């Protein structure tokens, strides 16, 4: 590992669940962030500072997760994708600006999103696809399983 990245990666290398092998996977990994608002900005910051290999960003300004977090893997033949969870009609529900959101909630979700992406890329804690819903008033999470949607236009042919 090059000396210039060793100091940045030291905090991950010290974790037995990540170590050198996990950090190398992170460094070769790619993550796609949809939206660079209150959620995407902290997620991008933590992913970049963790040494991720490639960070792809899409910002259409209409997509907001509003306290929701999900990680989708690259194997669409087996795993569900974003379109399995949300159909295009769902995106008409509005955004944080129109519906309102407690200011710290996007930061909480963005930080958790970065942590989930790093765990996925490092090959640790690979669980079944799940949607996590954060309720800031109760300070609680709900977990909902995500299934592959039959006839999904994005991944059904994969």
N, C-alpha and C positions, 0 to 999 in steps of 0.2 A: 504494500500500500504506500503510495507516495507520501512523503513527509508533510506536504502542505495540507493533505486531507486527513492525516492521522490525528491532528489536534481537533479538527471539527468532528471527526467520527469517534473520538475517544469515549464519549458518553454512551454511545451505542455498543462499542466494542466491550465495554465493561459489563454489559448485561448478558448473562449466560444464555438467555433466550434469543439474543440477536447475534452477538459475537462477530468474528470476521466473516464467516459464511453469510450470515444474515445481512450484514452491511454491504457485502459485495452484491447480493441480490437487490438491495435497495438502490445501489449505485447503477445497476443495469436496468432497473425498473422504469416503467412509464406510468404516469397517472394523468387522468383527464379530469379537470375541474370544470363544472358547468356553472358559470356565474362567478363574477369577481366583485360581488357586493360584500356585505358584512360577513358572509360565510366563507366565500372563496378567498378573500384577502388573508385572513389568518391561516387558512389551510395552505395556501401557496407559500406563505412565509415559513411555516414549519416544515413543509415538504422540501423546499429549496435549501433551508439550513440543515436538513438531514442528509443532504448529498444525493437526492434522487437523480437518476440519470436523465430523464426527460419529463418535463412538465408541460402538458398541453392545456390550453385555456380556451374555453368558449364562453362568450358573454353576450347573450341575446337580450339581456335586461328584462325579459319576461319570465324567466325561470327563477323562482325562489323556493328554498326548501322549508322555510318557516318552522324550524325546530324539528326537522326530520333528517335522518342520516341513514344511508344505505351504501354498501360497497358491492360492486358488481365485478365479477371475475371475467377473464378473457375467453373462457371456454363456453361460448353460447350454445354449443351443441348439448351441453349438460346443464348449464346454469341459466337462471333468468337474467334478463337485461333491464335497462331503464324503462323501455317501452312495455315490458311485461307488467310493470308496476303502474305506470302512468300512460294513459292514452292521450292523444292530442287534445281532446275535449277538456281534460283535467287542467290544462295550462291556462284555460280561460278563467280560472277561479280568482285570479288577481295576483298581486305581489305584496311584499311587506309594506311598501309605501301606501298602498290603497287600503290594506286590511289592518295595518298596524302590527308592530312587534316590539316587545320590550328590548331596549337597546343592547344589553349584553347577550341576549339569546343567540344572535348570529355568530358572535365570537366564541361562545361555548360550543356550538355545533361545528364551526370551522376548525377549532382546535381538536375536537373529537374525530372529525373527518380525517385530519392529517394523521392522527394516531392510528386509526383503522387502516388507512392506506399503507402506512409504514409496516404495520403488522402483517398485512396481506403480502406486500412485496418481499418482506424478510422470510416469509413462509412460516410464521408463527400464528397460532390462534385462528386457524382456518376453520370457521364454523359454517353451518348452513346459512344461506342468504337470509338476512333479516332486516326489517325496517325498524329503526329506533325512533320513537316519538318522545320528545322532551317537553314536559310540562313545567315551565319555570315557576308557576304559582305554587304547585305542590312539591317542586323539586324532585320529580319522579320521572322515570323512563318507562315506557311500555315497549315491548318487543313483539313484532308481528312477523311471522314467517312469510317469505316471498316465494311464490311458485312460478314456474315457467308458464306463460299464458299460451294456450293452444291458439295457433293462427297468428301469433305476434308478427307484425310486419317487419320487425327489425331482426329477429333471431330465429324465427320458425324454420327458415330454409337452411340455417347453419348446420 
